[in-house]
Amino acid sequence: MKTILIVEDDRRIAQNISRGLMEEGYQTEVAYEGYNGRDLALRQPFDLIILDINLPGLNGYEICRNVRAEKPHLPIIMLTALGEIEDKVEGLERGADDYLVKPFDFRELNARVATCFRRADLIDKSVADEVLRIANLEINLSTKQVKRGNTPIDLTAREFALLEYLVRNRGRVVSKMDLAEKVWSLNFDPGTNVVEVYINYLRKKMDRDFEPKLIHTRAGMGYVLKVE
């Protein structure tokens, strides 16, 4: 079930929105003040925020900027009485996904919420396709970042390519010849130890100080990346 945070200081409007969204099957939480709304948005895993601009404490523009800096894919709909084009432009430039002017029809708000969720689902799928995971190892193919748990691992381009190939072939024993051809694009030379050298580099950086161990040697056959 999707959870929506409503940051709105007009209690009547906030409660009407909350009631309507719950009737549509969403869970809701309401904040009536800016700082509280920002803290809730940053601290809890909401799926969408409906955000007023003129709020006591901290205005919606600043909340949007703060949230967007830490949660770049969290959908935000600004819902405000400020209807000038300059207000809309500023809201969108601060990171809002949509902008709806009061007074509004709840059916339009509900349709915009549904549209934001459809966009977010597409983004989530795209992001998921770019990230490889096994145990507590995470490889982001877009940013080329590698982590074990919360610890970033600094890899060279060749080390990254080797690790990516092992993860894509997780659970399968891959030979030195296979690795040389796929990662280095080389005809395998039995006399070279380049594969062993780079496997050792990887083990020192992303396996030696972490659990579970992921890179395993299969004597006479090659290597396998798996949780044992």
Long-range contacts (C-beta under 8 A, 24 or more apart in sequence): 1-25, 1-26, 1-27, 2-26, 2-27, 2-47, 2-48, 2-117, 3-27, 3-28, 3-29, 3-45, 3-46, 3-47, 4-28, 4-29, 4-46, 4-47, 4-48, 4-49, 4-50, 4-113, 5-29, 5-30, 5-31, 5-37, 5-40, 5-41, 5-44, 5-46, 5-48, 5-49, 5-50, 6-30, 6-31, 6-49, 6-50, 7-31, 7-34, 7-37, 7-40, 7-41, 7-49, 7-50, 7-51, 7-52, 7-55, 7-60, 7-63, 8-32, 8-50, 8-52, 8-55, 8-79, 9-33, 9-52, 9-54, 9-55, 9-56, 10-52, 13-102, 16-106, 17-50, 17-79, 17-106, 17-109, 20-106, 20-109, 20-110, 21-110, 21-113, 24-110, 24-113, 26-113, 32-56, 33-57, 33-58, 34-58, 34-59, 34-60, 34-62, 34-63, 37-63, 38-62, 38-63, 38-66, 38-67, 41-66, 41-67, 41-71, 41-74, 42-66, 42-67, 42-70, 42-71, 46-74, 47-74, 47-75, 47-117, 47-120, 48-74, 48-75, 48-76, 48-77, 48-113, 48-116, 48-117, 48-120, 49-74, 49-75, 49-76, 49-77, 50-77, 50-79, 50-109, 50-113, 51-76, 51-77, 51-78, 51-79, 51-96, 52-78, 52-79, 52-80, 53-78, 53-80, 53-82, 53-87, 53-91, 54-80, 54-81, 54-82, 60-91, 61-90, 61-91, 61-94, 64-91, 64-94, 64-95, 64-96, 65-94, 65-95, 67-95, 68-94, 68-95, 73-120, 73-123, 73-124, 73-127, 75-116, 75-117, 75-119, 75-120, 77-109, 77-112, 77-113, 77-116, 79-104, 79-109, 132-164, 132-167, 132-168, 134-167, 134-170, 134-214, 134-225, 134-226, 134-227, 135-212, 135-214, 135-227, 136-210, 137-167, 137-206, 137-214, 139-163, 139-164, 139-167, 146-206, 148-206, 148-210, 149-210, 151-210, 153-205, 153-206, 154-205, 155-202, 155-205, 155-206, 156-201, 158-183, 158-184, 158-198, 159-198, 159-201, 159-202, 159-205, 162-198, 162-199, 162-202, 163-202, 163-206, 166-215, 166-223, 166-225, 167-225, 169-225, 170-225, 170-226, 171-224, 171-225, 171-226, 172-224, 173-218, 173-221, 173-222, 173-223, 173-224, 174-222, 174-223, 174-224, 175-221, 175-222, 176-222, 178-222, 179-222, 179-223, 199-223
